[in-house]
Amino acid sequence: MATTYQLLLRRKTELENRMIEAQRRAQAPFESELRAIVLALDALKQAGMSERLTSGESAAFAPPTPGRRGRRGRTTRDMILMALGQAPGLNEAEIARQLDHRWSRPVTPSTVGRELEAMEMEGLTRRSGPGWIRLDAPNAEAPSAEAQDEERLSVAAGH
């Protein structure tokens, strides 16, 4: 014959087992919902990747249409020229810092250097000591510096 203590221990074990089972039943809908959400996110991720691979760029990154309102976007070249126009003699790091500070355009100093060298080849900028200066846009009508020097020499020689 079982003692009262043994009956209570069995009842406690049964209640603990029932409580564990009830917790499992209560968690089941949440686990299935979590599984469904994870599957949906994976499907969206895969669909987005396949769409981007087939169409090139998504609509959010497409170039603006001609009739679009708002401010005109500036190129890095335009911003560099503006920075040099305001403060001549800046080096690449200072120009990159200004582009980031003024226009929130993070550009590395090496990118600025490559752009400046390309602009130097076009006659828009020139290295001046440790920094760069902006040159006026070359005009087809204005004589070049060499032509002006030749003209001065010919006038001085009396020709």
Secondary structure, DSSP 8 states (H G I E B T S, - for coil): ---HHHHHHHHHHHHHHHHHHHHHHHHHHHHHHHHHHHHHHHHHHHHHHHHHHHHSS-GGGS---TT--S-----HHHHHHHHHHHSTTB-HHHHHHHHHHHH-----HHHHHHHHHHHHHHTSEEEETTEEEE-----SSS--HHHHHHHHHHHHHT-
